[in-house]
Amino acid sequence: MSFNPVQRTDGLLTHQGGPGFAPDPKKELLLLVAGSLFSGDLFYEDKEARERRFAELAARVTREDPEFVSILATYARQVLGLRSGPAALLAHLFWWGPREVALGTAPRVWLRGDEHLETLAYTKAQGWKLKKSLKKAVAERLNAMSPHAILKYSKKGHAFSQRDAILLTHPRPRDMAHAMVYEWLVRGKKALPEAQAFVAHLKEERPTWERILSAKGSSPEAWREAIPHMGPMALVRNLTNLHRHGLLEDPRVLDQLVAQLGRRKGGRSDLFPHQWLMALFRGEQEGWPERVLHALVEALEANLPPVPLQGDSLILVDVSGSMFAPLSGRGEATYALAAASLGALLYRHTGGGLLGFDDELHPVDLPPSAPLLALVKTLLTSGARGGTFLGRALREVLPGFGGSRVVIFTDEQVADDAATPLLRWLRKAEDRKAYVVNLAGYGRLAFPETGVYRLAGFSDHLLEFLLLLEAKEPGSWMADRLGDLGTTAPDAGEEEA
């Protein structure tokens, strides 16, 4: 026990009943955006409650500090690779924030060809009118996109399509190509003959894999034709379809797959480590050829980020029941898989100790040199998906740890007091540091905001700048990270085509 325990915040509790701490609104919004795909229910919070909490927080923080929201939206899109949250934050900026801040943020958030449609859809869902500044930004975005990208992301049948965006914003076409595409999207079969001919030529000139399958159906022949037009993400997501059609046994198809899985855009693919791993688990279960599995392992390893940390780390990964909630209502990956991927990756770089925890502590008896797949499998199968007794785990393992860095991957919904043993350990030496990576963004935290460095989300990019948190406030370190990347969007036509 301690005669000087950590002070609690008005008796707040986590969802599992442990002592809880309330973050300030900026930190809560950061954690919520970084940990959310806004698709499906979480273990402790349903989709509707999460969206309400987001809307209330975003409105409050945007009115109080629009520059912070601008940085957060840009950071979540460009560093964390998220789309829905940043697009919604931008809608709040256009509604609550200064016009100049919203207009400056839009090109940094709308990187893919349909993200301005997300902002329009969120605006409509809130019951807000479209301000002139938002219409101006969408019109500029449409003219900045290539005609190919506008067609690829036409989003017909969605709440907002490119046709809707054109009708609402009336963009003045920058050239004849845009004029023809706008004419075809707005008028369809009644479009001018020259517009119909132009669009038909564009589609034939640069077909997309989705368009091929839509026109020809899901057949082995159609998939063979579609494969050359697919990037790594599309391939990984459709390997099961290729397997069902027997194409993974075709040597020519295998050659194509191996070449394209190794193709990386800008040095790395857009997939998170847990997405590569999810494909590997599915491939083992479905019996994909060894050559395909080997190509996935190689692609995973080639796309892992650098981790600029030295010295042993004690890494604890939450494998309790709540962590096995799906990241998305449409996907199979779980928060536990994302946490295990990040924890194993960090262990590969720093060494030290890797442990899972739920009701008990589950050490991983594999060296840092072990394959990432083996480390993650060991973590995910180590526990019984019970409660989250992080305090017990810390009290058991911290006395025997000789290093100076502790990193915890969790949703922070603990059943016991985790703050007291961790903060006690930190106070015993000036060089000790503790990082808490919050993956799910619930409203109650297991640790106070002071004393630990808190990150959020499930992107592997988080590990690239752990050290940056030691001297920065959230807004400052996000801004610095964006400064390293550059905050201008890539060419608005090429990256989507």
KAFEN-V335413 format. One record per backbone hydrogen bond with DSSP energy under -1.0 kcal/mol. NH is the residue of the N-H (numbers start at 0). CO is the residue of the C=O. Records with the same first field share a line. If there is no record, write none. Layout:
NH=CO / CO
//
This chain:
11=8
13=17
16=13
17=413
19=11
20=444
27=23
28=24
29=25
30=26
31=27
32=28
33=29
34=30
35=32
41=44
49=45
50=46
51=47
52=48
53=49
54=50
55=51
56=52
57=53
58=54
59=55
60=56
61=57
62=58
63=59
64=60
68=64
69=65
70=66
71=67
72=68
73=69
74=70
75=71
76=72
77=73
78=74
79=74
81=75
86=82
87=83
88=84
89=85
90=86
91=87
92=88
93=89
94=90
95=91
96=92
101=97
102=98
103=99
104=100
105=101
107=104
108=104 / 105
109=105
110=108
114=111
117=113
118=114
119=115
120=116
121=117
122=118
123=119
124=120
125=121
126=123
127=122
134=130
135=131
136=132
137=133
138=134
139=135
140=136
141=137
142=138
143=139
144=140
149=145
150=146
151=147
152=148
153=150
157=154
161=153
164=160
165=161
166=162
167=163
168=164
169=165
178=174
179=175
180=176
181=177
182=178
183=179
184=180
185=181
186=182
187=183
189=186
190=187
195=191
196=192
197=193
198=194
199=195
200=196
201=197
202=198
203=199
204=200
205=201
211=207
212=208
213=209
214=210
215=211
216=212
218=216
222=218
223=219
224=220
225=221
226=222
228=225
229=226
234=230
235=231
236=232
237=233
241=237
242=238
243=239
244=240
245=242
246=241
249=246
253=249
254=250
255=251
256=252
257=253
258=254
259=255
260=256
261=257
267=264
274=271
275=271
276=272
277=273
278=274
279=275
280=276
281=277
282=278
283=279
284=280
285=281
286=282
287=282
292=288
293=289
294=290
295=291
296=292
297=293
298=294
299=295
300=296
301=297
302=298
308=306
312=350
313=404
314=352
315=406
316=354
317=408
318=356
320=385
322=319
323=320
324=321
326=332
328=38
334=324
335=322
337=333
338=334
339=335
340=336
341=337
342=338
343=339
344=340
345=341
346=342
347=343
348=344
349=345
350=346
352=312
354=314
355=361
356=316
357=359
361=355
363=353
365=363
369=366
374=370
375=371
376=372
377=373
378=374
379=375
380=376
381=378
388=357
389=387
392=388
393=389
394=390
395=391
396=392
397=393
400=397
405=432
406=313
407=434
408=315
409=436
413=411
414=387
421=417
422=418
423=419
424=420
425=421
426=422
428=425
431=428
432=403
434=405
435=452
436=407
437=454
438=409
444=20
452=433
454=435
456=437
461=458
462=459
463=460
464=461
468=465
469=466
470=467
476=472
477=473
478=474
479=475
480=476
481=477
482=478
483=479
484=480
485=481
494=490
496=492
//
